[in-house]
Amino acid sequence: MGVIVGGAVLAGCGGGSSSSSAAGSTAKTTTTPVAKPPPNAEEGTVFVSLGSAAGLGQVLVDSQGRTLYAFSKDSGKSSACTGACAKAWPPLLVENGEPEPSNGAGAARLGTITLPDGSRQVTYAGHPLYGFSGDKQPGEANGNGSSAFGGTWTALKGSGAPAG
């Protein structure tokens, strides 16, 4: 079973905490079609694709069309988000296989890192990917620009650069 860019965001990680707020910018919701896995995708495959987020245009999204984020405190392909941080910003995890691209996401930019608990987090252009618990609907980007947990959270374009 592989990961295809557009994947399910699953909570994980342990240890550590921070007292910073998880509130983000107030982007309005727009209706966004949910990203669909390629026809040959195995059941249970996690995938990442490009989708529309309010005020940001095309950004990386999970299989439910929810915006994916990078965290400025992450370095050298290692996650700095654990404990309370990982509850508010759950890492995009893959159980088996390697990431595969879907809907405009670049295969060469996909990878994984191994977290201290042994789980594997999907990366894009060297950035570990996270969802945001404050995004309830596809197309929301409420976490973009947030300074929660001592760093800045940004949605990513297909190039791997920060969005808007």
C-alpha positions in Angstrom: 0.0 0.0 0.0 1.5 3.4 -1.0 0.9 7.0 -0.2 -0.4 9.1 -3.0 -0.2 12.8 -2.6 -3.8 13.9 -1.3 -3.8 11.7 1.8 -5.6 11.1 5.0 -4.5 13.1 8.0 -4.0 10.9 11.0 -3.1 12.0 14.5 0.1 10.7 15.9 3.3 11.7 17.7 3.9 11.9 21.3 5.8 13.8 24.0 6.5 17.5 24.4 4.0 20.4 24.6 3.7 24.1 24.1 1.5 26.8 25.5 1.1 28.8 22.3 -2.3 29.3 20.7 -3.4 27.3 17.7 -5.6 30.0 16.3 -4.9 30.9 12.7 -5.9 33.5 10.2 -9.6 33.9 9.3 -9.9 32.7 5.8 -13.5 32.2 4.5 -14.6 28.8 3.4 -15.2 28.0 -0.3 -16.6 24.8 -1.7 -13.8 22.7 -3.1 -14.2 19.4 -4.9 -12.7 16.6 -2.8 -9.5 15.2 -4.4 -10.0 11.7 -5.8 -7.4 9.0 -5.8 -6.2 7.7 -9.1 -8.2 4.7 -10.5 -5.4 2.3 -9.7 -4.9 3.4 -6.1 -5.1 0.6 -3.5 -7.8 0.9 -0.8 -6.5 2.7 2.2 -3.8 4.5 0.2 -3.0 8.0 1.5 -2.7 10.6 -1.2 -1.8 14.3 -1.6 -2.9 16.5 -4.4 -3.5 20.1 -5.3 -6.8 21.7 -4.3 -8.2 25.1 -3.9 -8.0 26.9 -0.5 -9.8 30.1 0.3 -7.7 33.1 -0.5 -4.6 31.0 -1.4 -5.4 29.4 -4.7 -4.0 25.9 -5.4 -2.3 24.3 -2.4 -1.5 20.8 -1.2 -4.5 19.0 0.2 -5.3 15.6 1.7 -7.8 13.1 0.4 -10.7 15.0 1.9 -9.6 18.2 0.3 -8.3 19.7 3.5 -5.3 22.0 3.4 -1.9 20.6 4.4 0.7 22.8 6.2 4.4 23.1 6.9 5.9 24.3 10.2 8.8 26.7 10.3 10.3 25.1 13.4 10.9 21.8 11.5 14.5 21.4 10.3 16.5 19.0 8.3 13.5 16.8 7.6 12.7 16.4 11.2 9.4 17.2 13.0 9.4 19.7 15.8 5.6 19.2 16.4 4.8 16.7 19.2 2.3 16.3 22.1 -0.3 19.1 22.2 1.1 20.4 18.9 0.5 17.1 17.1 -3.1 17.1 18.4 -3.8 20.6 17.0 -1.7 19.9 13.9 -1.9 16.2 13.2 1.0 14.9 11.0 0.1 13.3 7.6 1.1 9.6 8.3 1.7 6.6 6.0 1.6 3.1 7.2 3.2 1.3 4.3 4.8 2.1 0.9 6.1 5.4 -0.4 4.2 8.6 -1.5 2.9 8.7 -5.0 1.7 11.9 -6.7 -1.9 12.8 -7.7 -3.5 15.8 -9.4 -0.4 17.9 -10.1 1.7 17.2 -7.0 5.3 16.4 -7.9 6.6 12.9 -7.3 10.2 14.1 -6.9 9.1 16.3 -4.0 7.5 13.5 -2.0 9.2 11.6 0.8 8.8 10.4 4.4 10.6 10.8 7.7 10.4 8.5 10.7 9.1 10.0 13.9 10.4 9.0 17.3 7.4 6.6 17.8 8.3 4.8 14.6 5.4 6.1 12.5 6.3 7.7 9.1 5.3 11.2 8.2 4.8 12.3 4.6 7.1 15.2 3.5 6.9 17.5 0.5 9.9 19.4 -0.8 11.6 18.4 2.5 8.8 19.8 4.6 6.9 17.4 7.0 3.1 17.8 6.2 0.4 18.4 8.8 -3.4 19.0 8.8 -5.0 21.6 11.1 -7.7 20.7 13.6 -9.3 24.1 13.0 -10.0 23.3 9.3 -13.4 21.6 9.4 -14.3 21.7 5.7 -12.5 21.2 2.4 -11.1 24.5 1.1 -10.5 26.1 4.5 -7.1 27.4 5.4 -7.6 28.7 8.9 -4.2 27.6 10.0 -2.3 29.5 7.3 0.0 32.2 8.9 -0.7 30.9 12.5 2.2 31.4 14.9 1.0 28.5 17.2 3.6 26.5 19.1 6.5 28.9 18.5 6.7 28.8 14.7 4.8 29.8 11.6 2.4 27.4 9.8 2.0 27.8 6.1 0.1 26.1 3.4 2.3 24.9 0.5 2.0 25.4 -3.3 2.7 22.5 -5.6 6.3 23.9 -5.9 6.8 23.4 -2.2 6.9 27.2 -1.6 4.6 28.9 1.0 1.2 29.9 -0.3 -0.1 33.5 -0.1 
